[in-house]
Amino acid sequence: QVQLVESGGGQVQPGGSLELSCRASGFTFSSSAMNWYRRAPGKERELVAFITGDGHHTIYGDSAEGRFTVSRNNAENTVYLRVDSLKPEDTDVYLCNAVTARNRIYWGQGTQVTVSS
């Protein structure tokens, strides 16, 4: 059974930092590209960050603005998203997504990040 379980969200003050985690199971994690998306109510999902299976290559969406860092630990089947200098407009649900070597796509349920004072 495939599972992607995000954690690490919560409420944080502007200027703060968070590290989100997404733990995967049920598929070959190390050969799967992983993505982080964000979703605001009533809006389309927006790509935040992409990382290859070996972790050697990353791509960031426009909203990352140099404040987001994606990484992974294949030994622990986990992908991370660190967000620094948080702004109120970063408030969203953040979801992880896997694209396997056979192009199967899986989604997590998401974790809410709320930036407010």
ZIQUI-V116540 format. One record per pair of residues at least 24 apart in sequence whose ideal C-beta (glycine too) atoms are under 8 Angstrom apart, sorted by the first residue. I is the first residue (numbers start at 1). J is the second residue. If there is no record, write none. Layout:
i->{I | I}
j->{J | J}
This chain:
i->{1 | 1 | 2 | 2 | 2 | 2 | 4 | 4 | 4 | 4 | 4 | 4 | 4 | 5 | 5 | 6 | 6 | 6 | 6 | 6 | 6 | 6 | 7 | 8 | 9 | 9 | 9 | 9 | 9 | 10 | 10 | 10 | 11 | 11 | 11 | 12 | 12 | 12 | 12 | 13 | 13 | 13 | 13 | 14 | 14 | 14 | 14 | 14 | 14 | 15 | 15 | 16 | 16 | 17 | 17 | 17 | 17 | 17 | 18 | 18 | 18 | 18 | 19 | 19 | 19 | 19 | 20 | 20 | 20 | 20 | 20 | 20 | 20 | 21 | 21 | 21 | 22 | 22 | 22 | 22 | 22 | 22 | 23 | 23 | 23 | 24 | 24 | 24 | 24 | 24 | 25 | 27 | 27 | 27 | 27 | 28 | 28 | 29 | 29 | 29 | 29 | 30 | 30 | 31 | 31 | 32 | 32 | 32 | 32 | 33 | 33 | 34 | 34 | 34 | 34 | 34 | 34 | 34 | 35 | 35 | 35 | 35 | 36 | 36 | 36 | 36 | 36 | 36 | 36 | 36 | 37 | 37 | 37 | 37 | 38 | 38 | 38 | 38 | 38 | 38 | 39 | 39 | 39 | 39 | 39 | 40 | 40 | 40 | 45 | 48 | 48 | 49 | 51 | 53 | 83 | 86 | 86 | 87 | 88 | 88 | 89 | 90 | 91 | 91}
j->{25 | 26 | 26 | 27 | 98 | 106 | 96 | 97 | 98 | 106 | 107 | 108 | 109 | 108 | 109 | 94 | 95 | 96 | 108 | 109 | 110 | 111 | 111 | 111 | 94 | 111 | 112 | 113 | 114 | 112 | 113 | 114 | 114 | 115 | 116 | 86 | 113 | 114 | 115 | 86 | 115 | 116 | 117 | 86 | 87 | 88 | 115 | 116 | 117 | 85 | 86 | 86 | 115 | 82 | 83 | 84 | 85 | 86 | 82 | 83 | 86 | 113 | 80 | 81 | 82 | 83 | 80 | 81 | 82 | 83 | 94 | 111 | 113 | 78 | 79 | 80 | 78 | 79 | 80 | 81 | 96 | 108 | 76 | 77 | 78 | 77 | 78 | 79 | 96 | 98 | 77 | 98 | 100 | 104 | 106 | 100 | 101 | 53 | 74 | 77 | 98 | 54 | 74 | 100 | 101 | 98 | 99 | 100 | 101 | 98 | 99 | 70 | 72 | 79 | 96 | 97 | 98 | 99 | 96 | 97 | 98 | 99 | 68 | 70 | 79 | 81 | 94 | 95 | 96 | 97 | 94 | 95 | 96 | 97 | 63 | 90 | 92 | 93 | 94 | 95 | 92 | 93 | 94 | 95 | 110 | 91 | 92 | 93 | 95 | 81 | 94 | 81 | 79 | 101 | 113 | 113 | 115 | 115 | 115 | 116 | 115 | 115 | 115 | 116}
